[in-house]
Amino acid sequence: MKDYETIGGLFKEIKQDYIEHKLNQRLLVVMVEILAILDLLIRNIDFNETVCKLIYYSDTFSFFEK
C-alpha cells in the first residue's frame, strides 16, 4: 500500500468520498421535499411510487447507488 499511495493521498480520497456522500444525501433530501410540495399541489401523486420510478428508471441518478 505504501508503494502506491501516500497517507495524505489516502485521506484526500476519503475526504472527497465523504463530501460526495454528504452532497448526495442533501440532494436526496431536496428531491424528497420537492416531491412533497408536488404532492400538496397535485393530490393524486403516489409519493412512494414516484420516488421508486425516479430511482429505478433513471441512469442519470446513479449517485443513489453509492
HTML snippet that shows the backbone in 3Dmol.js (N, CA, C, O; Angstrom):
<script src="https://3Dmol.org/build/3Dmol-min.js"></script>
<div id="view" style="width:600px;height:400px;position:relative"></div>
<script>
const pdb = `
ATOM      1  N   MET A   1       0.840  -1.194   0.000  1.00  0.00           N
ATOM      2  CA  MET A   1       0.000   0.000   0.000  1.00  0.00           C
ATOM      3  C   MET A   1       0.879   1.250   0.000  1.00  0.00           C
ATOM      4  O   MET A   1       0.594   2.208  -0.719  1.00  0.00           O
ATOM      5  N   LYS A   2       1.936   1.246   0.794  1.00  0.00           N
ATOM      6  CA  LYS A   2       2.797   2.422   0.873  1.00  0.00           C
ATOM      7  C   LYS A   2       3.479   2.722  -0.457  1.00  0.00           C
ATOM      8  O   LYS A   2       3.827   3.869  -0.737  1.00  0.00           O
ATOM      9  N   ASP A   3       3.670   1.689  -1.275  1.00  0.00           N
ATOM     10  CA  ASP A   3       4.314   1.887  -2.564  1.00  0.00           C
ATOM     11  C   ASP A   3       3.427   2.641  -3.541  1.00  0.00           C
ATOM     12  O   ASP A   3       3.938   3.239  -4.489  1.00  0.00           O
ATOM     13  N   TYR A   4       2.129   2.632  -3.342  1.00  0.00           N
ATOM     14  CA  TYR A   4       1.202   3.200  -4.320  1.00  0.00           C
ATOM     15  C   TYR A   4       0.544   4.506  -3.877  1.00  0.00           C
ATOM     16  O   TYR A   4       0.207   5.338  -4.720  1.00  0.00           O
ATOM     17  N   GLU A   5       0.361   4.695  -2.612  1.00  0.00           N
ATOM     18  CA  GLU A   5      -0.310   5.895  -2.130  1.00  0.00           C
ATOM     19  C   GLU A   5       0.389   6.438  -0.888  1.00  0.00           C
ATOM     20  O   GLU A   5       0.925   5.687  -0.073  1.00  0.00           O
ATOM     21  N   THR A   6       0.368   7.759  -0.768  1.00  0.00           N
ATOM     22  CA  THR A   6       0.841   8.356   0.468  1.00  0.00           C
ATOM     23  C   THR A   6      -0.318   8.424   1.441  1.00  0.00           C
ATOM     24  O   THR A   6      -1.478   8.318   1.040  1.00  0.00           O
ATOM     25  N   ILE A   7      -0.017   8.596   2.698  1.00  0.00           N
ATOM     26  CA  ILE A   7      -1.074   8.720   3.706  1.00  0.00           C
ATOM     27  C   ILE A   7      -1.932   9.955   3.404  1.00  0.00           C
ATOM     28  O   ILE A   7      -3.156   9.903   3.529  1.00  0.00           O
ATOM     29  N   GLY A   8      -1.303  11.053   3.012  1.00  0.00           N
ATOM     30  CA  GLY A   8      -2.045  12.262   2.670  1.00  0.00           C
ATOM     31  C   GLY A   8      -2.982  12.032   1.500  1.00  0.00           C
ATOM     32  O   GLY A   8      -4.110  12.526   1.495  1.00  0.00           O
ATOM     33  N   GLY A   9      -2.518  11.282   0.503  1.00  0.00           N
ATOM     34  CA  GLY A   9      -3.352  10.967  -0.648  1.00  0.00           C
ATOM     35  C   GLY A   9      -4.540  10.119  -0.271  1.00  0.00           C
ATOM     36  O   GLY A   9      -5.636  10.282  -0.808  1.00  0.00           O
ATOM     37  N   LEU A  10      -4.310   9.201   0.670  1.00  0.00           N
ATOM     38  CA  LEU A  10      -5.389   8.340   1.136  1.00  0.00           C
ATOM     39  C   LEU A  10      -6.467   9.161   1.846  1.00  0.00           C
ATOM     40  O   LEU A  10      -7.659   8.964   1.609  1.00  0.00           O
ATOM     41  N   PHE A  11      -6.047  10.080   2.715  1.00  0.00           N
ATOM     42  CA  PHE A  11      -7.015  10.923   3.420  1.00  0.00           C
ATOM     43  C   PHE A  11      -7.727  11.864   2.460  1.00  0.00           C
ATOM     44  O   PHE A  11      -8.906  12.162   2.652  1.00  0.00           O
ATOM     45  N   LYS A  12      -7.035  12.335   1.435  1.00  0.00           N
ATOM     46  CA  LYS A  12      -7.650  13.206   0.436  1.00  0.00           C
ATOM     47  C   LYS A  12      -8.774  12.454  -0.284  1.00  0.00           C
ATOM     48  O   LYS A  12      -9.845  13.010  -0.523  1.00  0.00           O
ATOM     49  N   GLU A  13      -8.524  11.193  -0.627  1.00  0.00           N
ATOM     50  CA  GLU A  13      -9.533  10.377  -1.302  1.00  0.00           C
ATOM     51  C   GLU A  13     -10.731  10.122  -0.389  1.00  0.00           C
ATOM     52  O   GLU A  13     -11.878  10.205  -0.830  1.00  0.00           O
ATOM     53  N   ILE A  14     -10.472   9.815   0.870  1.00  0.00           N
ATOM     54  CA  ILE A  14     -11.552   9.578   1.834  1.00  0.00           C
ATOM     55  C   ILE A  14     -12.380  10.843   2.026  1.00  0.00           C
ATOM     56  O   ILE A  14     -13.607  10.784   2.102  1.00  0.00           O
ATOM     57  N   LYS A  15     -11.700  11.991   2.104  1.00  0.00           N
ATOM     58  CA  LYS A  15     -12.395  13.267   2.272  1.00  0.00           C
ATOM     59  C   LYS A  15     -13.304  13.529   1.074  1.00  0.00           C
ATOM     60  O   LYS A  15     -14.449  13.949   1.242  1.00  0.00           O
ATOM     61  N   GLN A  16     -12.794  13.281  -0.144  1.00  0.00           N
ATOM     62  CA  GLN A  16     -13.593  13.501  -1.348  1.00  0.00           C
ATOM     63  C   GLN A  16     -14.819  12.582  -1.361  1.00  0.00           C
ATOM     64  O   GLN A  16     -15.915  13.019  -1.713  1.00  0.00           O
ATOM     65  N   ASP A  17     -14.640  11.323  -0.983  1.00  0.00           N
ATOM     66  CA  ASP A  17     -15.770  10.387  -0.920  1.00  0.00           C
ATOM     67  C   ASP A  17     -16.808  10.851   0.096  1.00  0.00           C
ATOM     68  O   ASP A  17     -18.010  10.746  -0.148  1.00  0.00           O
ATOM     69  N   TYR A  18     -16.347  11.361   1.230  1.00  0.00           N
ATOM     70  CA  TYR A  18     -17.240  11.849   2.272  1.00  0.00           C
ATOM     71  C   TYR A  18     -18.036  13.056   1.767  1.00  0.00           C
ATOM     72  O   TYR A  18     -19.243  13.149   1.990  1.00  0.00           O
ATOM     73  N   ILE A  19     -17.354  13.974   1.090  1.00  0.00           N
ATOM     74  CA  ILE A  19     -18.020  15.162   0.563  1.00  0.00           C
ATOM     75  C   ILE A  19     -19.082  14.759  -0.457  1.00  0.00           C
ATOM     76  O   ILE A  19     -20.193  15.286  -0.431  1.00  0.00           O
ATOM     77  N   GLU A  20     -18.754  13.837  -1.349  1.00  0.00           N
ATOM     78  CA  GLU A  20     -19.716  13.371  -2.339  1.00  0.00           C
ATOM     79  C   GLU A  20     -20.915  12.705  -1.672  1.00  0.00           C
ATOM     80  O   GLU A  20     -22.056  12.919  -2.082  1.00  0.00           O
ATOM     81  N   HIS A  21     -20.657  11.901  -0.651  1.00  0.00           N
ATOM     82  CA  HIS A  21     -21.735  11.222   0.067  1.00  0.00           C
ATOM     83  C   HIS A  21     -22.673  12.244   0.721  1.00  0.00           C
ATOM     84  O   HIS A  21     -23.893  12.121   0.613  1.00  0.00           O
ATOM     85  N   LYS A  22     -22.111  13.243   1.393  1.00  0.00           N
ATOM     86  CA  LYS A  22     -22.929  14.262   2.053  1.00  0.00           C
ATOM     87  C   LYS A  22     -23.735  15.065   1.030  1.00  0.00           C
ATOM     88  O   LYS A  22     -24.897  15.395   1.269  1.00  0.00           O
ATOM     89  N   LEU A  23     -23.113  15.378  -0.109  1.00  0.00           N
ATOM     90  CA  LEU A  23     -23.832  16.104  -1.155  1.00  0.00           C
ATOM     91  C   LEU A  23     -24.990  15.271  -1.680  1.00  0.00           C
ATOM     92  O   LEU A  23     -26.090  15.788  -1.879  1.00  0.00           O
ATOM     93  N   ASN A  24     -24.752  13.989  -1.905  1.00  0.00           N
ATOM     94  CA  ASN A  24     -25.812  13.104  -2.383  1.00  0.00           C
ATOM     95  C   ASN A  24     -26.962  13.039  -1.388  1.00  0.00           C
ATOM     96  O   ASN A  24     -28.129  13.036  -1.779  1.00  0.00           O
ATOM     97  N   GLN A  25     -26.630  12.987  -0.102  1.00  0.00           N
ATOM     98  CA  GLN A  25     -27.682  12.966   0.926  1.00  0.00           C
ATOM     99  C   GLN A  25     -28.509  14.240   0.882  1.00  0.00           C
ATOM    100  O   GLN A  25     -29.736  14.197   0.969  1.00  0.00           O
ATOM    101  N   ARG A  26     -27.834  15.373   0.748  1.00  0.00           N
ATOM    102  CA  ARG A  26     -28.540  16.660   0.716  1.00  0.00           C
ATOM    103  C   ARG A  26     -29.417  16.776  -0.524  1.00  0.00           C
ATOM    104  O   ARG A  26     -30.536  17.283  -0.452  1.00  0.00           O
ATOM    105  N   LEU A  27     -28.910  16.307  -1.659  1.00  0.00           N
ATOM    106  CA  LEU A  27     -29.706  16.338  -2.885  1.00  0.00           C
ATOM    107  C   LEU A  27     -30.940  15.463  -2.761  1.00  0.00           C
ATOM    108  O   LEU A  27     -32.017  15.828  -3.233  1.00  0.00           O
ATOM    109  N   LEU A  28     -30.785  14.319  -2.132  1.00  0.00           N
ATOM    110  CA  LEU A  28     -31.927  13.426  -1.932  1.00  0.00           C
ATOM    111  C   LEU A  28     -32.981  14.085  -1.052  1.00  0.00           C
ATOM    112  O   LEU A  28     -34.176  13.967  -1.324  1.00  0.00           O
ATOM    113  N   VAL A  29     -32.556  14.772  -0.010  1.00  0.00           N
ATOM    114  CA  VAL A  29     -33.494  15.480   0.867  1.00  0.00           C
ATOM    115  C   VAL A  29     -34.248  16.549   0.074  1.00  0.00           C
ATOM    116  O   VAL A  29     -35.457  16.712   0.238  1.00  0.00           O
ATOM    117  N   VAL A  30     -33.531  17.271  -0.779  1.00  0.00           N
ATOM    118  CA  VAL A  30     -34.168  18.304  -1.594  1.00  0.00           C
ATOM    119  C   VAL A  30     -35.189  17.676  -2.536  1.00  0.00           C
ATOM    120  O   VAL A  30     -36.287  18.207  -2.703  1.00  0.00           O
ATOM    121  N   MET A  31     -34.837  16.553  -3.150  1.00  0.00           N
ATOM    122  CA  MET A  31     -35.776  15.882  -4.049  1.00  0.00           C
ATOM    123  C   MET A  31     -37.025  15.424  -3.305  1.00  0.00           C
ATOM    124  O   MET A  31     -38.135  15.547  -3.823  1.00  0.00           O
ATOM    125  N   VAL A  32     -36.854  14.900  -2.101  1.00  0.00           N
ATOM    126  CA  VAL A  32     -38.000  14.468  -1.299  1.00  0.00           C
ATOM    127  C   VAL A  32     -38.885  15.672  -0.961  1.00  0.00           C
ATOM    128  O   VAL A  32     -40.112  15.574  -0.999  1.00  0.00           O
ATOM    129  N   GLU A  33     -38.266  16.792  -0.635  1.00  0.00           N
ATOM    130  CA  GLU A  33     -39.039  18.000  -0.330  1.00  0.00           C
ATOM    131  C   GLU A  33     -39.809  18.487  -1.559  1.00  0.00           C
ATOM    132  O   GLU A  33     -40.966  18.892  -1.449  1.00  0.00           O
ATOM    133  N   ILE A  34     -39.166  18.446  -2.728  1.00  0.00           N
ATOM    134  CA  ILE A  34     -39.841  18.854  -3.963  1.00  0.00           C
ATOM    135  C   ILE A  34     -41.035  17.953  -4.244  1.00  0.00           C
ATOM    136  O   ILE A  34     -42.106  18.428  -4.622  1.00  0.00           O
ATOM    137  N   LEU A  35     -40.845  16.652  -4.056  1.00  0.00           N
ATOM    138  CA  LEU A  35     -41.955  15.719  -4.280  1.00  0.00           C
ATOM    139  C   LEU A  35     -43.075  15.939  -3.268  1.00  0.00           C
ATOM    140  O   LEU A  35     -44.251  15.801  -3.607  1.00  0.00           O
ATOM    141  N   ALA A  36     -42.725  16.277  -2.046  1.00  0.00           N
ATOM    142  CA  ALA A  36     -43.751  16.549  -1.035  1.00  0.00           C
ATOM    143  C   ALA A  36     -44.557  17.788  -1.410  1.00  0.00           C
ATOM    144  O   ALA A  36     -45.774  17.828  -1.225  1.00  0.00           O
ATOM    145  N   ILE A  37     -43.866  18.804  -1.942  1.00  0.00           N
ATOM    146  CA  ILE A  37     -44.565  20.017  -2.387  1.00  0.00           C
ATOM    147  C   ILE A  37     -45.475  19.690  -3.564  1.00  0.00           C
ATOM    148  O   ILE A  37     -46.619  20.141  -3.621  1.00  0.00           O
ATOM    149  N   LEU A  38     -44.954  18.897  -4.506  1.00  0.00           N
ATOM    150  CA  LEU A  38     -45.793  18.486  -5.636  1.00  0.00           C
ATOM    151  C   LEU A  38     -47.009  17.705  -5.161  1.00  0.00           C
ATOM    152  O   LEU A  38     -48.096  17.836  -5.724  1.00  0.00           O
ATOM    153  N   ASP A  39     -46.828  16.903  -4.140  1.00  0.00           N
ATOM    154  CA  ASP A  39     -47.952  16.143  -3.582  1.00  0.00           C
ATOM    155  C   ASP A  39     -49.017  17.085  -3.029  1.00  0.00           C
ATOM    156  O   ASP A  39     -50.213  16.831  -3.171  1.00  0.00           O
ATOM    157  N   LEU A  40     -48.579  18.166  -2.403  1.00  0.00           N
ATOM    158  CA  LEU A  40     -49.544  19.142  -1.899  1.00  0.00           C
ATOM    159  C   LEU A  40     -50.278  19.834  -3.038  1.00  0.00           C
ATOM    160  O   LEU A  40     -51.470  20.123  -2.937  1.00  0.00           O
ATOM    161  N   LEU A  41     -49.553  20.096  -4.127  1.00  0.00           N
ATOM    162  CA  LEU A  41     -50.158  20.784  -5.263  1.00  0.00           C
ATOM    163  C   LEU A  41     -51.055  19.867  -6.079  1.00  0.00           C
ATOM    164  O   LEU A  41     -52.112  20.278  -6.560  1.00  0.00           O
ATOM    165  N   ILE A  42     -50.623  18.626  -6.228  1.00  0.00           N
ATOM    166  CA  ILE A  42     -51.373  17.660  -7.034  1.00  0.00           C
ATOM    167  C   ILE A  42     -51.641  16.456  -6.139  1.00  0.00           C
ATOM    168  O   ILE A  42     -50.780  15.588  -5.992  1.00  0.00           O
ATOM    169  N   ARG A  43     -52.778  16.400  -5.566  1.00  0.00           N
ATOM    170  CA  ARG A  43     -53.103  15.383  -4.555  1.00  0.00           C
ATOM    171  C   ARG A  43     -53.112  13.954  -5.066  1.00  0.00           C
ATOM    172  O   ARG A  43     -53.131  13.029  -4.254  1.00  0.00           O
ATOM    173  N   ASN A  44     -53.099  13.732  -6.364  1.00  0.00           N
ATOM    174  CA  ASN A  44     -53.196  12.383  -6.901  1.00  0.00           C
ATOM    175  C   ASN A  44     -51.850  11.693  -7.098  1.00  0.00           C
ATOM    176  O   ASN A  44     -51.806  10.588  -7.638  1.00  0.00           O
ATOM    177  N   ILE A  45     -50.762  12.310  -6.677  1.00  0.00           N
ATOM    178  CA  ILE A  45     -49.443  11.697  -6.833  1.00  0.00           C
ATOM    179  C   ILE A  45     -49.246  10.630  -5.751  1.00  0.00           C
ATOM    180  O   ILE A  45     -49.475  10.883  -4.568  1.00  0.00           O
ATOM    181  N   ASP A  46     -48.821   9.446  -6.170  1.00  0.00           N
ATOM    182  CA  ASP A  46     -48.411   8.419  -5.213  1.00  0.00           C
ATOM    183  C   ASP A  46     -46.924   8.655  -4.927  1.00  0.00           C
ATOM    184  O   ASP A  46     -46.064   8.324  -5.744  1.00  0.00           O
ATOM    185  N   PHE A  47     -46.639   9.225  -3.770  1.00  0.00           N
ATOM    186  CA  PHE A  47     -45.288   9.666  -3.405  1.00  0.00           C
ATOM    187  C   PHE A  47     -44.271   8.536  -3.509  1.00  0.00           C
ATOM    188  O   PHE A  47     -43.234   8.698  -4.152  1.00  0.00           O
ATOM    189  N   ASN A  48     -44.553   7.399  -2.887  1.00  0.00           N
ATOM    190  CA  ASN A  48     -43.600   6.283  -2.890  1.00  0.00           C
ATOM    191  C   ASN A  48     -43.380   5.727  -4.288  1.00  0.00           C
ATOM    192  O   ASN A  48     -42.252   5.405  -4.662  1.00  0.00           O
ATOM    193  N   GLU A  49     -44.441   5.614  -5.052  1.00  0.00           N
ATOM    194  CA  GLU A  49     -44.325   5.106  -6.420  1.00  0.00           C
ATOM    195  C   GLU A  49     -43.484   6.052  -7.277  1.00  0.00           C
ATOM    196  O   GLU A  49     -42.670   5.600  -8.082  1.00  0.00           O
ATOM    197  N   THR A  50     -43.675   7.356  -7.109  1.00  0.00           N
ATOM    198  CA  THR A  50     -42.909   8.339  -7.877  1.00  0.00           C
ATOM    199  C   THR A  50     -41.430   8.269  -7.542  1.00  0.00           C
ATOM    200  O   THR A  50     -40.593   8.305  -8.444  1.00  0.00           O
ATOM    201  N   VAL A  51     -41.096   8.169  -6.272  1.00  0.00           N
ATOM    202  CA  VAL A  51     -39.696   8.063  -5.865  1.00  0.00           C
ATOM    203  C   VAL A  51     -39.079   6.784  -6.421  1.00  0.00           C
ATOM    204  O   VAL A  51     -37.964   6.808  -6.942  1.00  0.00           O
ATOM    205  N   CYS A  52     -39.780   5.695  -6.315  1.00  0.00           N
ATOM    206  CA  CYS A  52     -39.271   4.417  -6.841  1.00  0.00           C
ATOM    207  C   CYS A  52     -39.023   4.491  -8.345  1.00  0.00           C
ATOM    208  O   CYS A  52     -38.012   3.991  -8.838  1.00  0.00           O
ATOM    209  N   LYS A  53     -39.943   5.113  -9.065  1.00  0.00           N
ATOM    210  CA  LYS A  53     -39.769   5.248 -10.505  1.00  0.00           C
ATOM    211  C   LYS A  53     -38.568   6.123 -10.846  1.00  0.00           C
ATOM    212  O   LYS A  53     -37.814   5.815 -11.769  1.00  0.00           O
ATOM    213  N   LEU A  54     -38.390   7.211 -10.105  1.00  0.00           N
ATOM    214  CA  LEU A  54     -37.240   8.083 -10.344  1.00  0.00           C
ATOM    215  C   LEU A  54     -35.926   7.323 -10.179  1.00  0.00           C
ATOM    216  O   LEU A  54     -35.008   7.465 -10.987  1.00  0.00           O
ATOM    217  N   ILE A  55     -35.850   6.529  -9.140  1.00  0.00           N
ATOM    218  CA  ILE A  55     -34.625   5.781  -8.874  1.00  0.00           C
ATOM    219  C   ILE A  55     -34.457   4.633  -9.863  1.00  0.00           C
ATOM    220  O   ILE A  55     -33.355   4.399 -10.358  1.00  0.00           O
ATOM    221  N   TYR A  56     -35.530   3.925 -10.151  1.00  0.00           N
ATOM    222  CA  TYR A  56     -35.453   2.729 -10.982  1.00  0.00           C
ATOM    223  C   TYR A  56     -35.178   3.040 -12.450  1.00  0.00           C
ATOM    224  O   TYR A  56     -34.363   2.369 -13.083  1.00  0.00           O
ATOM    225  N   TYR A  57     -35.844   4.040 -12.991  1.00  0.00           N
ATOM    226  CA  TYR A  57     -35.798   4.275 -14.425  1.00  0.00           C
ATOM    227  C   TYR A  57     -34.701   5.232 -14.891  1.00  0.00           C
ATOM    228  O   TYR A  57     -34.454   5.320 -16.094  1.00  0.00           O
ATOM    229  N   SER A  58     -34.059   5.926 -14.018  1.00  0.00           N
ATOM    230  CA  SER A  58     -33.108   6.938 -14.477  1.00  0.00           C
ATOM    231  C   SER A  58     -31.662   6.551 -14.187  1.00  0.00           C
ATOM    232  O   SER A  58     -31.244   6.462 -13.032  1.00  0.00           O
ATOM    233  N   ASP A  59     -30.913   6.325 -15.254  1.00  0.00           N
ATOM    234  CA  ASP A  59     -29.476   6.057 -15.114  1.00  0.00           C
ATOM    235  C   ASP A  59     -28.719   7.314 -14.700  1.00  0.00           C
ATOM    236  O   ASP A  59     -27.607   7.220 -14.180  1.00  0.00           O
ATOM    237  N   THR A  60     -29.295   8.468 -14.919  1.00  0.00           N
ATOM    238  CA  THR A  60     -28.616   9.709 -14.562  1.00  0.00           C
ATOM    239  C   THR A  60     -28.559   9.907 -13.056  1.00  0.00           C
ATOM    240  O   THR A  60     -27.794  10.741 -12.571  1.00  0.00           O
ATOM    241  N   PHE A  61     -29.363   9.150 -12.305  1.00  0.00           N
ATOM    242  CA  PHE A  61     -29.324   9.232 -10.849  1.00  0.00           C
ATOM    243  C   PHE A  61     -28.465   8.123 -10.270  1.00  0.00           C
ATOM    244  O   PHE A  61     -28.780   7.599  -9.201  1.00  0.00           O
ATOM    245  N   SER A  62     -27.406   7.759 -10.940  1.00  0.00           N
ATOM    246  CA  SER A  62     -26.568   6.656 -10.486  1.00  0.00           C
ATOM    247  C   SER A  62     -25.913   6.931  -9.145  1.00  0.00           C
ATOM    248  O   SER A  62     -25.461   5.997  -8.482  1.00  0.00           O
ATOM    249  N   PHE A  63     -25.851   8.212  -8.722  1.00  0.00           N
ATOM    250  CA  PHE A  63     -25.240   8.509  -7.423  1.00  0.00           C
ATOM    251  C   PHE A  63     -26.055   7.955  -6.267  1.00  0.00           C
ATOM    252  O   PHE A  63     -25.537   7.870  -5.154  1.00  0.00           O
ATOM    253  N   PHE A  64     -27.325   7.571  -6.487  1.00  0.00           N
ATOM    254  CA  PHE A  64     -28.118   6.962  -5.426  1.00  0.00           C
ATOM    255  C   PHE A  64     -27.569   5.605  -5.018  1.00  0.00           C
ATOM    256  O   PHE A  64     -27.827   5.143  -3.907  1.00  0.00           O
ATOM    257  N   GLU A  65     -26.822   4.965  -5.896  1.00  0.00           N
ATOM    258  CA  GLU A  65     -26.316   3.630  -5.626  1.00  0.00           C
ATOM    259  C   GLU A  65     -25.128   3.651  -4.675  1.00  0.00           C
ATOM    260  O   GLU A  65     -24.767   2.607  -4.131  1.00  0.00           O
ATOM    261  N   LYS A  66     -24.522   4.789  -4.463  1.00  0.00           N
ATOM    262  CA  LYS A  66     -23.325   4.860  -3.608  1.00  0.00           C
ATOM    263  C   LYS A  66     -23.677   4.767  -2.155  1.00  0.00           C
ATOM    264  O   LYS A  66     -22.792   4.810  -1.301  1.00  0.00           O
TER     265      LYS A  66
END
`;
const viewer = $3Dmol.createViewer("view");
viewer.addModel(pdb, "pdb");
viewer.setStyle({}, {cartoon: {color: "spectrum"}});
viewer.zoomTo();
viewer.render();
</script>
